[in-house]
Amino acid sequence: MRFTKYDFYKFPSGRTVARVRKDAKKLKKARNIRMYEALNILARENGMNMNWNDALASLMKRSHSPNDVI
């Protein structure tokens, strides 16, 4: 698996960005929707009342480094 700089940040639900991204792939297939729609849905379901990109930006602002959120 290839990691991004965001993958170890955690949502308020406690799930990592990497895990939520995997869940989004499953949701995309199950509901036959676009990936960005699945990511937006799961960002909200995991405690961020915003779209995926804004959620990632917010998670980064909360933490000074990925090691702070593990």
Buried (B, 14 or more C-beta within 10 A) or exposed (E): EEEEEBBBBBBEEEBBBBBBBBBBEEBBEEEEBEEEBBBBBBBBBBEBEEBBEEBBEBBBEEBEEBEEBE
